[in-house]
Amino acid sequence: MSLKHNSKFYYLKPKVMKTKAYLTIASIILVAFAAVFWVQSCSKSVDPLVITNPTTKLFLKGKVIDKATKLGIANAIVTIGGITEITTNREGIYMKEIDITTYNEVKISAKALGYGLGSTEARINNGQITVNTITLKKLNTPVTIGPDGGKIESTNNEGFLNNKIELTIPPNAFSYNVDISVTPYEGIEVPGFAPVDFLNLVTVNLAPQGLTSNLPIKLSFPLPFISKVFDSLPIFYFNETFNTWEVSDNYAKIDTEINMASTDINRLGTYSLGIPGSYTETLEGYSESGSSLLDPDRSSTEVGWLAKVEYPEGIPDSVSPVWLKNVVSQNTYLGGGRVSFFDSTYTTINYLGSKPDSIVNNKSSKGCLIWKWVPQLCWRIIKIPEWVRVKIITPDGCFYIWVIPNWVWKYEYYDCGYWKCTHDQGGGK
């Protein structure tokens, strides 16, 4: 399933939102779909249908997969925010029954041995839970570093003039042999969100997490833009315990000749080069796209789709297009959360199949004796205007270097099931 955005859009009144603003897609679903509708197939007229929700619980089922192979990752640790911590089965699937009346959105994070971190949000709407598959990147093969020191290089895709990430270890930084891996994170691979009033630039994981050196080791990042106004940039450290980025005391000095920024560190972990800036998005409109009946004997299904991003005013010549797409990918929140623009997004739809009270005689006061629940999935394409802003702070305040608008298109899935009369008192069908 790929995005097509040339159909007619229905426009909503724009409302500017901050990146971390709380919003669930359930808030834009039409009242007509939130109410239960039904298809009358009886030969006799019946009274208006009165429906009561048969259950307040539903399984939250999702998946954790390897980015490269797309295969499920067994024994990944999945934290369902505020509820529980569970592990995936051999197919990479996790499942937990939750009370759907309690939550509108649930934050989910995952980690696995030998992999980076990942996160998503489960959106709960009208008896249905949608959750994007979490994709984890495998860490690069470790390099053995002894007391004599050495250098480890890795490449990313975001640099403007070069793509080298370098870790330079001086002699005697370690008194024994250690195995160190250097793995770049990009887009949805970057955990969490940057501190307020900042954006993440290049991000890298240095494993094993928490290993401390005797002497400072040098970490160098390639810049995703031509530096003309910055001589240094802040360094962020990711706190895995609290899943947040912390602004460290270190600053990376910029070498304009090679267009790289370098800093000294003493412990391994996940680091990011930061830059003053902001990211905002709004929900502009949507286009109804289709529907599909769901298997009443099941309770979940998976769909794959590709998000799309465009830049109506173009991309500045001095900015890496790959980094710009990745910073949008990392920060876009509306319409189901983060998505990759270089790969498909997979969404698990959790729904109620055959409801326990499908066969009853009190759905109406007369007429139909048997009502059957028909599970159905509907989807729409939503359009989200977004802005990436990078700024420099001056003694007089600040001014923006770039204000880059973009449009993002995503799929939104929602429950549009209905009750159907299958039999009446007179034997009609």
Order of alpha helices (4+ residues) and beta strands (2+ residues): beta-beta-alpha-beta-beta-beta-beta-beta-beta-beta-beta-beta-beta-beta-beta-beta-beta-beta-beta-beta-beta-beta-beta-beta-beta-alpha-beta-beta-beta-beta-beta
